[in-house]
């Protein structure tokens, strides 16, 4: 099956007819359809299919017990109304790269695996990279059991309803110990490659990033009869904090975004009693990130006090800076011809990213690296996310070159 036919087969799954975006949330029907697609791709190629204790899917060529395996892949879930490429491009390209290597009659000297990590985006339960975090021991079983979606359904309940045993979740050191290298291909979430004119790039590092929940608690009241001076309106404090986040990020050369909000009682004619907003902030280094988040929280507390509103701030997740292992990164650069040209005719720059990935989570346990495919608009987490066909094909060729260099020596 070609890259194009695989892509066409996966494309309709979980797509919203209203927005054109994708709603492939963890442990839902769309997620199940994506998982079925992955299993079919694995078995049609004669690969050994496995579903691990945390719901991550694996397709093995060779005996995983031999260890020192080369693994590639990404994820198939999406953010709400996300694009088609974030995650799936890496999975489809992995199968296509294996097909390319077989067409080259490459002789594998190390086991090879393709993986689909579960719940990378965190769209349903609010925490990114759940599958890889559990496997790496960065999310405890107790913490995982406390995760709930917007309807109050816990992660274990959702897994059980989808046919997976939640009692099995937890660290998976034996499986990760089999991996000698993990290489994730991903559409670039930015325009660095478009601006440089390159089709494919190598990741240098992932910026430190995290999510903070701001709970502004005021007093519910009638929107038509309550004088402005008598109000304790948390929406005002929240709105001012959104603007403060933009100012702090701009001053520091970082990014900060309030992209999710929950309001109670959420009535048109009611002053809110609670406004809950989630801040996502990222920066090139830890000190800058700390400066931004501290500045946003300080401003929020000043605004809350001025409005007679209470404020609680909770850090829900955090990932420190990830420097991809230099030896593996340099090996990818050697294979692809950094500052020169690869067999595919590519120049291959090295660039950082502000987006989190499963490769970043695994980097503390196994050697990891990433390849990026050009995104001409830089748009991501949106239906407008895009990669041109020739760039996708170039990404497949580059990944095949890398896998051949690592697993066929």
Buried (B, 14 or more C-beta within 10 A) or exposed (E): BEBEEBBEBBEEBBBEEEEEBBBBBBBBEBBBBBBEBBBEBBEEBEBBBBBBBBBBBBBBBBEBEEEEBBBBBBBBBBBBBBBBBBBBBBBBBBBBBBBBBEEEEBEBEBBBBBBBBBBBBBBBBBBBBBBBBBBBBBBBBEBBBEBBBEEEBBBBBBBBEBEBEBEEBBBBEEBBEBBBBBBBBBBBBBBBBBEEEBBBBBBBBBBBBBBBBBBBBBBBBEBEEBEEEEBBBBBBBBBBBBEBBBBBBEEBEBBBBBEBEBBBEEEEEBBBBBBBBBBBBBBBEEEBBBBBBEBBBEBBBBBBEEBBBBBEBEEEBEBBBBEBBEEBBBBBBEBBBBEEEBEBEBBBBBBBBBBBBBBBBBBEBBBBBBBBBBBEEBBBBBBEBBBEEEBBBBBBBBBBBBBBBBBBE
